């Protein structure tokens, strides 16, 4: 996981699907709620995408474009790693005061 990343972070999806799922800021809360409702211990990685192998696509044909990173994320591209707690109802919301 992120805490164990030394020089690069590679989510399990990089092995199982070939890319790391990402979201734009306006998608983060909705996506986390849909996939991880109520989950504890999440960390929100804020990434500077310049120089990363990012492809924007709708892999699941849901009518929405998401950024996917086709390779590990160098730790130097992570500009912030923020605690990302669920609300009491289990939903997630983008934290205030994001970098950048």
KOLMARPA-208494 format. One record per residue: x, z, y negated of N, C-alpha, C in turn. Coordinates in pm, whole numbers, plus 50000, padded with zeros to 5 digits. Layout:
<markols>
XZYXZYXZY;...
</markols>
This chain:
<markols>
500835000050118500005000050000500885000049875;500245001049760500985000249634502085010849626;501785023149665502765033949655504035030949734;503915023249839505065020149924505795007349880;505235000349781505864987849736507204990949672;508214984049717509554986049664509834975649556;509934963249594510164952549498508964943249485;508034943949583506854935349580505714941949657;504504938549615503284943549680502634932249757;502284934949881501584925049963500394931850029;499204928549983497984933950043497824928450185;497094935450268496844930850405496234916850406;495424913650305494784900350302495804888950292;497014891850246498044881450242498384876950383;498364886250477498624882950618497374877250683;496234883450662495014879350732494334866950675;494484864850541493794853550478494734843950405;495984848050387496944839450322497064841150171;496294850550115496364852949971495914867149940;496204871549817495764884649770494574882449678;493464888749710492254887849628492484894749494;492114888249386492194894249252490884891649180;490724898049067489524896148985489934895948840;489154888848760489304889548615488664902548569;489044907448449488494920348403486974921548411;486254910948378484784911748382484224911848524;485064909548624484624909448764485004922148840;485934929948786486524941048859485484951148908;484684956548820483714966748858482724961748962;482194949948938481214943949031481824941349168;483034935849168483694932749295484024945449372;484594955349305484944967949372483694974949426;482614974549350481374980849396480854973749521;480914960549521480414952849636481264954849761;482574956049744483454956649861483894970749900;483874980049805484434993349831483585004849778;482295002949767481415013149710481745027049763;482015036249670482255050249705483625053349762;484445043449780485755045749840486635053749744;487385062849798488265071349717489715066449727;490485070049626491915067249628492305053249586;491385045649526491755032149483492635032449359;493495022649350494355020849234494115006849181;493895005749052493684992848987495034987748937;495474976348990496724970348945496414960148836;497034962048721496914952648610498144943648617;497894930748634498974921348667499194911348555;500444908948523500814897848435501024885848527;500144876048517500154865148614501184854148587;501824854448473502824844048442503894843648551;504104831848605505134829948707504694832848849;503454837848866502964840749001502234828549058;502204827249190501484816149252499974818649255;499344817649137497914820549123497114807549134;496064807949213495114796949222493744802749194;493004796349107491644800849075490694792149157;489864798949237488994791449328487784799649370;486834792749426485634798649482485714796849634;486484805449698486734804049842485474805749927;484544813549879483374816749960482124809649912;482314800049821481224791849769480054800249720;480384810149635479344818849578479064815249433;479734804849384479494800249248480274807749142;481334814549183482164821849087483634819849121;484424817449018485844815249034486604828449029;487504830449124488334842449131489794838349142;490694846149081492114843249098492604848749232;493384840749300494004844849425495504842549411;496274851949461497724850749454498254847649593;498914836149605499424831349732500874835449752;501074848249764502394853749786502404868249743;503464875549772503554889449729503644890149576;503194901249521503254903649377504494911949348;505464906449273506634914549238506184926849158;506764938249187506364950549117506584949148967;507514940948924507734939048780506584931548713;505714924948791504534918148735503354927548717;503464939648770502394949548756502664957448628;501824955348527502044961848397501414975748391;500504978648484499914992048493499294993748631;499375005848682498705009848808497875022048772;496575020248765495675030548714494785036348823;494555049448822493575055048915492235047948891;491525045248999490265037648988489185044949067;488715056249014487705064049087486315057949078;485535060649181484135056349182483315065949097;482245060749040481265069048970480515077449072;479755087549029479005095749125478085087649217;477575076349168476695068149253477465058649343;478805059249339479645050949425480075037749363;479535034349247479905021849182481205023449105;481755012249063483005012048989482795005148855;483545009548754483525003248623484955001848574;485194991248501486524989048446486905000548355;488065006548374488475017548288488695012948143;488495021748047488785017947908490295017647885;490685011747777492085011647734493045004947833;492654993347883493554985947972494704980047889;495874978847951497004972947879496744958147851;497374953147745497334939147715496164935047639;
</markols>
